[in-house]
Amino acid sequence: MPVGALNSKQQKILRDLFEDPIRANIDWSDVESLLKTLGKVTEGSGSRVRTFVNGKVATFHRPHPEKETDKGTVKSVRRFLREVGVER
């Protein structure tokens, strides 16, 4: 899916994910919504979430009890997005 097909909120989340310095206060629900728009998201065991985009798969952990991502998760999501050809 071309980045231009994202709605304005998803485009903002994408910009936030690629912002430097890395942010640690991005709501996971917003990240998951972006990933669902770009591909497919399925539930794994526990807090795992599997994401399928452009034939590639990545597994992330939902943050808990917090609702925001940490810097490590943002780096992982950013790396995955670059691998599948999505950048801001």
DSSP file (Angstrom, degrees, kcal/mol; ACC not computed):
  #  RESIDUE AA STRUCTURE BP1 BP2  ACC     N-H-->O    O-->H-N    N-H-->O    O-->H-N    TCO  KAPPA ALPHA  PHI   PSI    X-CA   Y-CA   Z-CA
    1    1 A M              0   0    0      0, 0.0     2,-0.1     0, 0.0     5,-0.0   0.000 360.0 360.0 360.0 129.9    0.0    0.0    0.0
    2    2 A P    >   -     0   0    0      0, 0.0     3,-2.0     0, 0.0     4,-0.2  -0.403 360.0-123.7 -67.7 145.6    1.4    3.4   -0.9
    3    3 A V  G >  S+     0   0    0      1,-0.3     3,-1.9     2,-0.2    11,-0.1   0.824 109.7  66.8 -59.2 -32.0    2.0    5.7    2.0
    4    4 A G  G 3  S+     0   0    0      1,-0.3    -1,-0.3     7,-0.0     7,-0.1   0.687  89.6  66.1 -63.1 -17.7   -0.2    8.3    0.3
    5    5 A A  G <  S+     0   0    0     -3,-2.0    -1,-0.3     2,-0.0    -2,-0.2   0.519  81.4 100.5 -82.5  -5.4   -3.2    6.0    0.9
    6    6 A L  S <  S-     0   0    0     -3,-1.9    28,-0.0    -4,-0.2     2,-0.0  -0.497  79.2-114.2 -77.6 149.1   -2.9    6.4    4.7
    7    7 A N     >  -     0   0    0     -2,-0.2     4,-2.4     1,-0.1     5,-0.2  -0.287  36.8 -96.5 -74.9 171.9   -5.2    8.7    6.4
    8    8 A S  H  > S+     0   0    0      1,-0.2     4,-1.9     2,-0.2     5,-0.1   0.856 124.1  51.0 -62.3 -37.4   -3.8   11.8    8.1
    9    9 A K  H  > S+     0   0    0      2,-0.2     4,-2.2     1,-0.2    -1,-0.2   0.919 111.6  47.8 -66.1 -42.2   -3.6   10.3   11.6
   10   10 A Q  H  > S+     0   0    0      1,-0.2     4,-2.3     2,-0.2    -2,-0.2   0.870 109.6  53.1 -66.7 -36.5   -1.7    7.2   10.2
   11   11 A Q  H  X S+     0   0    0     -4,-2.4     4,-2.2     2,-0.2    -1,-0.2   0.884 109.0  50.3 -64.2 -37.7    0.6    9.5    8.3
   12   12 A K  H  X S+     0   0    0     -4,-1.9     4,-2.7     2,-0.2    -2,-0.2   0.913 109.6  50.1 -65.4 -43.0    1.3   11.3   11.6
   13   13 A I  H  X S+     0   0    0     -4,-2.2     4,-2.4     2,-0.2    -2,-0.2   0.909 109.6  51.6 -61.8 -41.8    2.0    8.0   13.3
   14   14 A L  H  X S+     0   0    0     -4,-2.3     4,-1.3     2,-0.2    -1,-0.2   0.919 110.8  47.6 -61.0 -44.0    4.4    7.1   10.5
   15   15 A R  H  < S+     0   0    0     -4,-2.2     4,-0.4     1,-0.2     3,-0.3   0.915 111.2  51.9 -62.2 -42.1    6.2   10.4   10.9
   16   16 A D  H >< S+     0   0    0     -4,-2.7     3,-1.0     1,-0.2     7,-0.5   0.888 106.1  54.2 -61.3 -39.8    6.4    9.9   14.7
   17   17 A L  H 3< S+     0   0    0     -4,-2.4    -1,-0.2     1,-0.2    -2,-0.2   0.826 113.8  41.3 -64.4 -31.8    7.9    6.4   14.2
   18   18 A F  T 3< S+     0   0    0     -4,-1.3    -1,-0.2    -3,-0.3    -2,-0.2   0.349  89.0 121.2 -99.0   5.8   10.7    7.8   12.1
   19   19 A E    <   -     0   0    0     -3,-1.0     4,-0.3    -4,-0.4    -3,-0.0  -0.414  62.8-109.2 -70.5 143.1   11.3   10.9   14.2
   20   20 A D  S    S+     0   0    0      2,-0.1     2,-0.2    -2,-0.1    -2,-0.1  -0.977 101.7  42.9-118.0 135.6   14.8   11.4   15.7
   21   21 A P  S    S-     0   0    0      0, 0.0    -2,-0.1     0, 0.0     2,-0.0   0.577 110.9-105.6 -66.5 159.4   15.5   11.2   18.5
   22   22 A I        -     0   0    0     -2,-0.2     2,-0.2     1,-0.1    -2,-0.1  -0.314  34.4-133.8 -60.6 132.6   13.4    8.1   18.9
   23   23 A R        -     0   0    0     -7,-0.5    51,-0.2    -4,-0.3     3,-0.1  -0.589  18.4-169.9 -88.5 150.8   10.2    8.7   20.7
   24   24 A A  S    S+     0   0    0     -2,-0.2    -1,-0.1     1,-0.1    47,-0.1   0.168  73.4  72.8-122.0  15.6    8.9    6.4   23.5
   25   25 A N        +     0   0    0     43,-0.1     2,-0.5    45,-0.1    -1,-0.1  -0.010  57.7 127.7-123.5  31.1    5.4    7.8   23.9
   26   26 A I        -     0   0    0     43,-0.2    43,-2.8    -3,-0.1     2,-0.1  -0.773  65.3-114.5 -89.2 127.2    3.6    6.6   20.8
   27   27 A D  B >>  -A   68   0A   0     -2,-0.5     4,-1.6    41,-0.2     3,-0.7  -0.402  15.5-141.0 -62.5 129.5    0.3    4.8   21.6
   28   28 A W  H 3> S+     0   0    0     39,-2.9     4,-3.1     1,-0.2     5,-0.2   0.866 100.4  62.0 -59.7 -36.8    0.6    1.1   20.6
   29   29 A S  H 3> S+     0   0    0     38,-0.4     4,-1.9     1,-0.2    -1,-0.2   0.859 103.9  49.2 -60.6 -33.8   -3.0    1.2   19.4
   30   30 A D  H <> S+     0   0    0     -3,-0.7     4,-2.0     2,-0.2    -1,-0.2   0.902 111.5  48.5 -70.0 -41.0   -2.1    3.8   16.8
   31   31 A V  H  X S+     0   0    0     -4,-1.6     4,-2.5     2,-0.2    -2,-0.2   0.927 112.0  49.4 -63.0 -44.7    0.9    1.7   15.7
   32   32 A E  H  X S+     0   0    0     -4,-3.1     4,-2.4     1,-0.2    -1,-0.2   0.886 108.6  53.0 -63.6 -38.7   -1.2   -1.4   15.4
   33   33 A S  H  X S+     0   0    0     -4,-1.9     4,-1.7    -5,-0.2    -1,-0.2   0.906 109.6  49.1 -61.8 -42.0   -3.8    0.5   13.4
   34   34 A L  H  X S+     0   0    0     -4,-2.0     4,-1.9     1,-0.2    -2,-0.2   0.929 111.3  49.2 -62.3 -45.9   -1.1    1.6   11.0
   35   35 A L  H  X S+     0   0    0     -4,-2.5     4,-1.8     1,-0.2    -2,-0.2   0.872 108.7  53.1 -63.4 -37.3    0.2   -1.9   10.7
   36   36 A K  H  < S+     0   0    0     -4,-2.4    -1,-0.2     1,-0.2    -2,-0.2   0.865 109.1  49.7 -65.4 -35.5   -3.4   -3.2   10.0
   37   37 A T  H  < S+     0   0    0     -4,-1.7    -1,-0.2     1,-0.2    -2,-0.2   0.868 113.3  45.9 -70.1 -35.9   -3.8   -0.7    7.2
   38   38 A L  H  < S-     0   0    0     -4,-1.9    16,-0.3    -5,-0.1    -2,-0.2   0.762 133.8 -40.4 -78.6 -25.6   -0.5   -1.7    5.6
   39   39 A G  S  < S-     0   0    0     -4,-1.8     2,-0.4    -5,-0.2    14,-0.2  -0.506  86.4 -40.5-162.9-129.3   -1.0   -5.4    5.9
   40   40 A K  E     -B   52   0B   0     12,-2.5    12,-3.2    -2,-0.2     2,-0.4  -0.971  37.4-163.1-129.7 141.3   -2.5   -8.0    8.3
   41   41 A V  E     -B   51   0B   0     -2,-0.4     2,-0.3    10,-0.2    10,-0.2  -0.991  11.4-178.5-125.1 129.9   -2.1   -8.3   12.0
   42   42 A T  E     -B   50   0B   0      8,-2.7     8,-2.7    -2,-0.4     2,-0.3  -0.901  30.2-104.9-125.8 157.9   -2.9  -11.5   13.9
   43   43 A E  E     -B   49   0B   0     -2,-0.3     6,-0.2     6,-0.2     2,-0.1  -0.608  33.9-172.0 -80.5 135.7   -2.8  -12.4   17.6
   44   44 A G        -     0   0    0      4,-2.6     2,-0.2    -2,-0.3    -1,-0.0  -0.353  43.0 -60.6-105.6-165.5    0.0  -14.5   18.9
   45   45 A S  S >  S-     0   0    0     -2,-0.1     3,-1.9     2,-0.1     2,-0.2  -0.539 104.2 -14.5 -80.5 149.0    0.3  -16.0   22.4
   46   46 A G  T 3  S-     0   0    0      1,-0.3    -2,-0.1    -2,-0.2    15,-0.0  -0.422 135.0 -20.8  63.2-127.8    0.4  -13.7   25.3
   47   47 A S  T 3  S+     0   0    0     -2,-0.2    15,-3.1    -4,-0.1    -1,-0.3   0.219 102.5 127.7 -99.0  14.6    1.0  -10.1   24.2
   48   48 A R  E <   - C   0  61B   0     -3,-1.9    -4,-2.6    13,-0.2     2,-0.4  -0.458  37.7-168.8 -76.5 144.0    2.5  -11.1   20.9
   49   49 A V  E     -BC  43  60B   0     11,-2.9    11,-2.8    -6,-0.2     2,-0.4  -0.994   9.6-149.9-132.2 123.9    1.2   -9.6   17.7
   50   50 A R  E     -BC  42  59B   0     -8,-2.7    -8,-2.7    -2,-0.4     2,-0.4  -0.813  12.1-162.3 -97.1 134.4    2.2  -10.9   14.3
   51   51 A T  E     -BC  41  58B   0      7,-3.3     7,-2.1    -2,-0.4     2,-0.5  -0.961   6.2-166.4-121.2 131.1    2.3   -8.5   11.4
   52   52 A F  E     +BC  40  57B   0    -12,-3.2   -12,-2.5    -2,-0.4     2,-0.4  -0.968  18.1 159.8-118.7 117.2    2.4   -9.4    7.7
   53   53 A V  E >   - C   0  56B   0      3,-2.3     3,-2.2    -2,-0.5   -14,-0.1  -0.991  68.6 -14.5-139.4 128.9    3.2   -6.7    5.2
   54   54 A N  T 3  S-     0   0    0     -2,-0.4     3,-0.1   -16,-0.3    -1,-0.1   0.847 127.9 -51.3  50.1  41.7    4.5   -7.2    1.6
   55   55 A G  T 3  S+     0   0    0      1,-0.3     2,-0.3    29,-0.0    -1,-0.3   0.499 117.1 108.4  79.6   2.9    5.2  -10.9    2.2
   56   56 A K  E <   -C   53   0B   0     -3,-2.2    -3,-2.3    24,-0.0     2,-0.4  -0.826  52.7-151.7-113.3 153.9    7.3  -10.3    5.3
   57   57 A V  E     +C   52   0B   0     -2,-0.3     2,-0.3    -5,-0.2    -5,-0.2  -0.951  13.3 177.0-127.1 144.4    6.4  -11.1    8.9
   58   58 A A  E     -C   51   0B   0     -7,-2.1    -7,-3.3    -2,-0.4     2,-0.5  -0.990  18.0-144.0-140.9 148.8    7.4   -9.5   12.2
   59   59 A T  E     +C   50   0B   0     -2,-0.3     2,-0.3    -9,-0.2    -9,-0.2  -0.962  21.1 178.4-115.9 129.7    6.4  -10.3   15.7
   60   60 A F  E     -C   49   0B   0    -11,-2.8   -11,-2.9    -2,-0.5     2,-0.5  -0.844  24.7-125.3-123.2 161.4    6.0   -7.5   18.3
   61   61 A H  E     -C   48   0B   0     -2,-0.3   -13,-0.2   -13,-0.2   -15,-0.0  -0.931  23.2-125.5-108.9 129.1    4.9   -7.4   21.9
   62   62 A R        -     0   0    0    -15,-3.1     2,-0.1    -2,-0.5   -15,-0.1  -0.516  34.2-113.2 -66.7 136.3    2.1   -5.2   23.0
   63   63 A P        -     0   0    0      0, 0.0    -1,-0.1     0, 0.0     6,-0.1  -0.464  40.2-140.4 -70.5 143.8    3.2   -3.0   25.9
   64   64 A H        +     0   0    0     -2,-0.1     3,-0.1     1,-0.1   -17,-0.0  -0.947  69.0   1.8-157.2 143.5    1.6   -3.6   29.2
   65   65 A P  S    S+     0   0    0      0, 0.0    -1,-0.1     0, 0.0     0, 0.0  -0.998 125.4  63.9 -79.4  -6.7    0.6   -2.3   31.6
   66   66 A E        -     0   0    0      1,-0.1     0, 0.0     2,-0.1     0, 0.0  -0.263  69.1-147.3 -70.4 162.7    1.5    0.9   29.8
   67   67 A K  S    S+     0   0    0     -3,-0.1   -39,-2.9     2,-0.1   -38,-0.4   0.512  72.6  84.0-106.0  -8.1   -0.3    1.8   26.5
   68   68 A E  B    S-A   27   0A   0    -41,-0.3   -41,-0.2   -40,-0.1   -43,-0.1  -0.652  79.3-114.9 -96.8 152.6    2.7    3.6   24.9
   69   69 A T        -     0   0    0    -43,-2.8   -43,-0.2    -2,-0.3     2,-0.2  -0.385  24.6-130.2 -75.5 158.0    5.6    2.0   23.1
   70   70 A D     >  -     0   0    0    -45,-0.1     4,-2.1    -2,-0.1     3,-0.2  -0.599  31.3 -99.4-100.6 172.8    9.2    2.0   24.4
   71   71 A K  H  > S+     0   0    0      1,-0.2     4,-2.4    -2,-0.2     5,-0.2   0.850 121.0  56.3 -62.9 -35.1   12.2    3.1   22.3
   72   72 A G  H  > S+     0   0    0      2,-0.2     4,-2.1     1,-0.2    -1,-0.2   0.905 108.4  46.9 -63.8 -41.5   13.2   -0.5   21.5
   73   73 A T  H  > S+     0   0    0     -3,-0.2     4,-2.8     2,-0.2     5,-0.2   0.905 110.3  52.7 -66.8 -41.3    9.8   -1.3   20.1
   74   74 A V  H  X S+     0   0    0     -4,-2.1     4,-2.6     1,-0.2    -2,-0.2   0.919 109.5  49.7 -60.6 -42.6    9.8    1.9   18.0
   75   75 A K  H  X S+     0   0    0     -4,-2.4     4,-2.4     2,-0.2    -1,-0.2   0.906 112.1  48.3 -61.7 -41.7   13.2    0.9   16.6
   76   76 A S  H  X S+     0   0    0     -4,-2.1     4,-2.4     2,-0.2    -2,-0.2   0.915 113.0  46.3 -65.7 -43.8   11.9   -2.6   15.7
   77   77 A V  H  X S+     0   0    0     -4,-2.8     4,-2.7     2,-0.2     5,-0.2   0.920 112.6  51.4 -64.4 -43.1    8.8   -1.3   14.0
   78   78 A R  H  X S+     0   0    0     -4,-2.6     4,-2.1    -5,-0.2    -2,-0.2   0.919 110.4  48.5 -59.5 -45.5   10.9    1.3   12.1
   79   79 A R  H  X S+     0   0    0     -4,-2.4     4,-2.2     2,-0.2    -1,-0.2   0.918 112.2  49.2 -61.3 -45.1   13.3   -1.5   10.9
   80   80 A F  H  X S+     0   0    0     -4,-2.4     4,-1.8     1,-0.2    -2,-0.2   0.921 109.6  51.3 -61.9 -44.7   10.4   -3.7    9.8
   81   81 A L  H  <>S+     0   0    0     -4,-2.7     5,-3.4     1,-0.2     4,-0.3   0.901 110.0  49.4 -61.6 -40.4    8.7   -0.8    7.9
   82   82 A R  H ><5S+     0   0    0     -4,-2.1     3,-1.4     3,-0.2    -1,-0.2   0.913 107.6  55.2 -64.3 -40.6   12.0   -0.1    6.1
   83   83 A E  H 3<5S+     0   0    0     -4,-2.2    -1,-0.2     1,-0.3    -2,-0.2   0.846 110.3  45.5 -59.8 -34.3   12.3   -3.8    5.2
   84   84 A V  T 3<5S-     0   0    0     -4,-1.8    -1,-0.3     2,-0.2    -2,-0.2   0.381 124.0-103.1 -93.9   5.1    8.9   -3.8    3.6
   85   85 A G  T < 5S+     0   0    0     -3,-1.4     2,-0.6    -4,-0.3    -3,-0.2   0.710  77.4 131.5  87.6  21.0    9.5   -0.5    1.8
   86   86 A V      < +     0   0    0     -5,-3.4     2,-0.3    -6,-0.2    -1,-0.2  -0.933  20.4 150.5-111.5 121.4    7.6    1.9    3.9
   87   87 A E              0   0    0     -2,-0.6   -84,-0.1    -5,-0.1   -72,-0.1  -0.919 360.0 360.0-138.1 166.5    9.2    5.1    5.1
   88   88 A R              0   0    0     -2,-0.3   -73,-0.1   -74,-0.2   -74,-0.0   0.520 360.0 360.0 -68.0 360.0    7.8    8.5    5.9
